[in-house]
Amino acid sequence: MARCTAPVRGHSSASAADNCPACRGRYGRYSSGGGYRSYSPSSYSSSLTSGGGQSSGGGSVRSSKPRWSGAGSSILYTPEEVRSLTPVRNSVENLANQPDLRDVFLCHAWDDRKGAAKELHDLLESRGVSVWFSEKDVGLGVPLLRAIDKGLANSRVGIVLVTPALLRRLPAEGIADKELSALLAGDRLVPIVHETTYEALREVSPLLGSRSGLNTAEEPMADVAAKLAELVAL
């Protein structure tokens, strides 16, 4: 085995390190002009980001742009987000010849109707997304189940806002469960986890928990809405 020629203090120059039979190539590499170039922390970080790898903290780096992103879009996704959203985008494109459909059906717990669900609804509409939302689309005297069936049938994509309130209600197999069953039947569902975790969701609904989506613990609700707006844009 080759031994380092400067085992105590290390090498005083790049050329010395390159001439060492043990350390040659370990600390850097030659540039195209024949000179020595070291690896700095910033260049290492950049190589990870451009390659869509893992960050130093173990989380996936947001470095990808899906094919449906506009040319001027600055929104970045993790590779996992691109994989999970691509089937939904395919469904959106398959329904492009039905212009009368709403962009999004928003499934949420009743307890969230004036809180997180309303916030997400308003953010989406501010970006030009047409949203079926029970708070505005179910008129007085209209049977709720019939209105939900109509909303599901006339929307391209379903998003389910997964909150602690929804997790409490899912085991009761109420209206939210009916909505989810219809949305899970095809590649039209995007879970949005808010103030809870996918682990908690899987304990309550393994089928829904098997779907990947977006998470407000990783990015603000406004950024989630921006991604959803891109996803349904035609």
C-alpha positions as CSV (number, residue, x, y, z in Angstrom):
1,M,0.0,0.0,0.0
2,A,1.3,3.5,-0.9
3,R,2.2,5.7,2.0
4,C,1.6,9.4,2.3
5,T,4.7,11.5,1.9
6,A,3.4,14.1,4.4
7,P,1.6,12.1,7.1
8,V,1.7,14.6,9.9
9,R,1.0,18.2,8.6
10,G,-0.3,17.3,5.2
11,H,0.8,18.7,1.9
12,S,1.7,22.4,1.6
13,S,0.5,22.7,-2.0
14,A,-1.7,21.1,-4.6
15,S,1.2,19.9,-6.6
16,A,2.7,18.2,-3.6
17,A,-0.5,16.4,-3.0
18,D,-0.7,15.3,-6.6
19,N,2.8,14.0,-6.5
20,C,2.1,11.9,-3.4
21,P,1.5,8.2,-4.3
22,A,-1.1,7.9,-1.5
23,C,-3.0,11.2,-1.8
24,R,-3.0,11.7,-5.6
25,G,-6.5,12.5,-6.8
26,R,-8.0,12.3,-3.3
27,Y,-8.3,16.0,-2.6
28,G,-9.2,17.4,-6.0
29,R,-8.9,16.9,-9.7
30,Y,-7.2,18.5,-12.7
31,S,-9.1,21.1,-14.6
32,S,-9.3,21.0,-18.4
33,G,-6.2,23.3,-18.5
34,G,-4.1,20.9,-16.5
35,G,-4.2,22.8,-13.2
36,Y,-5.3,21.4,-9.9
37,R,-8.8,22.2,-8.7
38,S,-10.0,21.5,-5.2
39,Y,-13.6,20.6,-4.2
40,S,-15.2,23.4,-2.1
41,P,-18.3,22.8,0.1
42,S,-20.3,25.1,-2.2
43,S,-19.4,23.2,-5.4
44,Y,-20.2,19.9,-3.6
45,S,-23.6,21.3,-2.6
46,S,-24.2,22.5,-6.1
47,S,-23.5,19.1,-7.6
48,L,-26.0,17.5,-5.3
49,T,-28.7,20.0,-6.1
50,S,-28.2,19.8,-9.9
51,G,-28.3,16.0,-9.7
52,G,-31.5,15.9,-7.7
53,G,-29.9,14.0,-4.8
54,Q,-30.3,14.1,-1.1
55,S,-29.4,17.1,1.0
56,S,-27.1,16.9,3.9
57,G,-30.0,16.7,6.3
58,G,-31.5,13.7,4.6
59,G,-34.4,15.5,2.9
60,S,-34.8,15.5,-0.8
61,V,-33.5,18.5,-2.6
62,R,-36.0,20.7,-4.6
63,S,-34.1,20.8,-7.8
64,S,-36.5,19.4,-10.5
65,K,-38.8,21.0,-12.9
66,P,-41.6,18.7,-14.4
67,R,-42.5,18.8,-18.0
68,W,-45.7,20.8,-17.3
69,S,-43.8,23.8,-15.8
70,G,-43.9,26.9,-17.9
71,A,-40.8,28.2,-19.5
72,G,-40.6,31.1,-17.0
73,S,-41.6,29.2,-13.9
74,S,-39.3,29.4,-10.9
75,I,-41.1,26.7,-8.9
76,L,-38.9,23.7,-8.1
77,Y,-40.0,20.2,-7.0
78,T,-38.3,17.2,-5.4
79,P,-37.9,14.2,-7.7
80,E,-40.5,12.4,-5.5
81,E,-43.0,15.2,-6.0
82,V,-42.5,15.0,-9.8
83,R,-43.0,11.2,-9.7
84,S,-46.2,11.4,-7.6
85,L,-47.8,14.3,-9.5
86,T,-47.1,13.0,-13.1
87,P,-50.0,10.5,-13.2
88,V,-52.3,13.3,-11.9
89,R,-51.0,15.6,-14.6
90,N,-51.7,12.9,-17.2
91,S,-55.3,12.7,-16.1
92,V,-55.6,16.5,-16.4
93,E,-54.3,16.4,-20.0
94,N,-56.6,13.5,-20.8
95,L,-59.6,15.7,-19.8
96,A,-58.4,18.8,-21.6
97,N,-61.1,18.4,-24.2
98,Q,-63.8,19.0,-21.5
99,P,-63.5,22.7,-20.9
100,D,-66.5,22.9,-18.6
101,L,-64.9,20.9,-15.8
102,R,-63.6,22.6,-12.7
103,D,-59.9,22.4,-12.2
104,V,-60.0,21.1,-8.6
105,F,-62.4,19.4,-6.2
106,L,-61.4,20.3,-2.6
107,C,-62.1,17.6,-0.1
108,H,-61.7,18.6,3.5
109,A,-63.1,18.0,7.0
110,W,-66.1,20.1,8.1
111,D,-64.1,21.6,10.9
112,D,-61.5,23.1,8.5
113,R,-64.1,24.8,6.3
114,K,-63.4,28.3,7.7
115,G,-59.7,27.7,8.4
116,A,-57.1,25.8,6.4
117,A,-59.5,24.7,3.7
118,K,-60.7,28.3,3.1
119,E,-57.1,29.5,3.0
120,L,-56.1,26.9,0.4
121,H,-59.3,27.7,-1.6
122,D,-58.5,31.4,-1.7
123,L,-54.8,30.8,-2.6
124,L,-55.8,28.6,-5.5
125,E,-58.5,31.0,-6.8
126,S,-56.0,33.9,-6.6
127,R,-53.9,31.9,-9.1
128,G,-56.8,31.4,-11.5
129,V,-57.7,27.9,-10.4
130,S,-61.4,27.0,-10.5
131,V,-62.2,25.2,-7.2
132,W,-65.3,23.2,-6.2
133,F,-65.6,24.1,-2.5
134,S,-68.6,23.0,-0.4
135,E,-68.8,26.3,1.4
136,K,-69.8,28.1,-1.8
137,D,-71.0,25.4,-4.1
138,V,-73.7,23.7,-1.9
139,G,-76.7,26.0,-1.9
140,L,-79.4,26.1,0.7
141,G,-81.8,23.2,0.5
142,V,-79.5,21.2,-1.9
143,P,-78.8,17.6,-0.7
144,L,-75.1,17.5,0.3
145,L,-74.4,14.0,-1.1
146,R,-76.0,14.9,-4.5
147,A,-73.9,18.1,-4.7
148,I,-70.7,16.2,-3.9
149,D,-71.4,13.6,-6.6
150,K,-71.9,16.4,-9.1
151,G,-68.7,18.2,-7.9
152,L,-66.6,15.0,-8.2
153,A,-68.0,14.3,-11.7
154,N,-67.2,17.8,-12.9
155,S,-63.7,18.3,-11.6
156,R,-60.4,17.2,-13.2
157,V,-58.4,16.7,-10.0
158,G,-59.3,16.1,-6.4
159,I,-57.1,17.4,-3.6
160,V,-57.7,16.2,0.0
161,L,-56.6,18.5,2.8
162,V,-55.3,16.0,5.4
163,T,-55.5,17.7,8.8
164,P,-56.0,16.4,12.4
165,A,-59.7,17.1,11.9
166,L,-59.9,14.9,8.8
167,L,-58.0,12.1,10.6
168,R,-60.6,12.2,13.4
169,R,-63.5,11.9,11.0
170,L,-62.2,9.3,8.5
171,P,-62.8,6.3,10.8
172,A,-66.5,7.3,11.0
173,E,-66.9,6.8,7.2
174,G,-68.8,10.0,6.6
175,I,-69.0,12.3,3.6
176,A,-65.2,12.8,3.4
177,D,-64.7,9.1,3.2
178,K,-67.2,8.9,0.3
179,E,-65.3,11.6,-1.6
180,L,-62.0,9.9,-1.0
181,S,-63.3,6.6,-2.3
182,A,-64.3,8.2,-5.6
183,L,-61.0,10.1,-6.0
184,L,-58.9,7.1,-5.1
185,A,-60.5,5.1,-8.0
186,G,-58.3,6.9,-10.5
187,D,-55.1,8.9,-10.7
188,R,-56.8,12.2,-9.8
189,L,-56.0,12.6,-6.2
190,V,-53.3,14.8,-4.5
191,P,-53.1,14.6,-0.7
192,I,-52.0,17.8,1.1
193,V,-50.8,17.1,4.6
194,H,-51.2,20.0,6.9
195,E,-50.4,20.1,10.6
196,T,-50.0,16.3,10.7
197,T,-47.8,13.6,9.1
198,Y,-48.0,10.9,6.5
199,E,-47.3,8.4,9.3
200,A,-50.4,9.5,11.1
201,L,-52.4,9.3,7.9
202,R,-51.3,5.8,7.2
203,E,-52.5,4.7,10.6
204,V,-56.0,5.9,9.8
205,S,-56.1,5.2,6.0
206,P,-53.4,3.0,4.6
207,L,-54.8,3.4,1.1
208,L,-54.8,7.2,1.1
209,G,-51.5,7.2,3.0
210,S,-49.9,5.2,0.2
211,R,-50.3,8.2,-2.2
212,S,-47.6,10.8,-2.1
213,G,-48.5,14.5,-2.4
214,L,-47.4,17.8,-0.9
215,N,-46.7,18.8,2.7
216,T,-47.1,22.2,4.3
217,A,-44.5,21.2,6.9
218,E,-41.9,21.4,4.1
219,E,-43.1,24.5,2.3
220,P,-45.7,27.2,3.0
221,M,-49.4,26.8,1.9
222,A,-48.8,29.5,-0.7
223,D,-46.1,27.4,-2.4
224,V,-48.3,24.3,-2.3
225,A,-51.0,26.3,-4.0
226,A,-48.5,27.4,-6.7
227,K,-47.6,23.8,-7.5
228,L,-51.3,22.8,-7.7
229,A,-51.9,25.7,-10.0
230,E,-49.1,24.6,-12.3
231,L,-50.4,21.0,-12.2
232,V,-53.9,21.9,-13.5
233,A,-52.9,24.6,-16.0
234,L,-53.7,23.8,-19.6
